[in-house]
Amino acid sequence: MKTVNMERHYGFSPEDNLNQLVDIVKDKLLEHKFPLAARTDTAFLTKFIRGKKYNAEAAVASIKKYYDNIYSNLRLMQGIKPELCRDAYELNAVKLLKYRHNGVQIVYITMKNWDTKVVDLRRLEQAASFLVEELLQDVEVQVNGFGVIVNMNGFGFGHAKQFTYHEIKYGIKMVLVSFQKNIHH
């Protein structure tokens, strides 16, 4: 497993300035009017600061996109509970790979394991959202990021009819907002 040597990478340890960066980000967020109550606790802000390589402005922009996305997709988030996503995890339709590529954690989604009679698209999306939220608690993931592999093998008509216009639009938006740096096909 690759670990990040932040002192060698940045010339200093950005973690030494983390509390100062948290305060800067918190102040900037408090100036912004969110349609939802925004979290401003240190643990929440820290994952965005690390994810944006200790750039406070980029972290604020990322947090704004995060809340805009949640607000525009409230239907997906309503009634979301980890225990309701258990079926998706038991099917192995969404899982974490044990292998990390250059320190990057991989989320693996496989169509052939997704039984649409057991788990609908909304539940699969919720399971993936929970997995990513949990994943972002890991400092190594906050610094190195994560990747998503979608194995389309086994994708059929039963899967295709789950996707409405809104679902496709939401999926494209999530990919463009979240993964704009490294999209491979």
Protein Blocks (a to p, Z undefined) as FASTA:
>chain_A
ZZddfklmnopafklmmmmmmmmmmmmmmmpccfbdcdfbfklmmmmmmmnoopaklmmm
mmmmmmmmmmmmmmmmgopafklmmmmmmnomaccdfbdgehiacddddfklmcfklmcf
klmmmmmmmmmmmmmmpmklmmnopcddddfehiafklmmmpcfklmmmmmmmmmmmmmm
mccZZ
